[in-house]
Amino acid sequence: MSKSLSPEAVEALRRLNDVGVGQQPPELAQSVAAELLASGLVAEASGGDVEITCNGRQYLSGDCD
């Protein structure tokens, strides 16, 4: 069963998924970043940013159970 995320968190995860190597990640609201971090779908990166994890990509693809 998929983790339940707010619509804002799902949209933020999609935006993070679209970030290419070397590109600046989008700025996220602190509450959205905290929700994604707590779900294990993103990890903290340098400079206080977050980056999508393999679990986050699986969540978006529907392979999450």
N, C-alpha and C positions, 0 to 999 in steps of 0.2 A: 504494500500500500504506500502511496506517495505521501511525503510530508506535506502538510497543509501550509501554504505560504500566502501572505497578503498579495493582492494584485500588484502593489508597488514593488514588492520583493521579486515577484516573477518577472516584471518588466526590467528591473535592475539586473537580474541574472541574465536575461536575454541581451541587454546592452553590454554586459561584461563579456559574454560569449562572443560578441562581434569585434572585440578589441584585438588587434593584430600585435604581433611581436614588436616591441619597441614603441608602441603607441601609448599615449597617456590614457589610463582608464577613466571612465566617467566618474564624476563626483557624486557620491550617494549621501542621502540623508543618514544621519547617525543611527536612527532607529531602524532603517532598512538594512544598513550594514550589520548592525547587531543581530537582527533576525537571521540574516544569511550566515553570519559567523556561527551563531548558536545551532543552526541546522547542519553545519559542516559543509555547506555548499560553496563557500569562499574561504580563503585564507588571507591573513594579514601579509601585506607586501611592504616593501620599503616606502618610506615617506608617509606612512599612515594609510595608504591606499589598501584596497582589497583586490584579490584576483580570483577568478573562478577556479574551482578544483575539478578533478575528474568526476567527483560525486555531483557537482553542479552541472556538468555537461550531461551526465547520465540522467539527472532529473529532467532536464530540458528535452532529452530525446525520448523520454517515457520509459526508459529501461530501469527506473528506480522501483524497488519493491518495498 
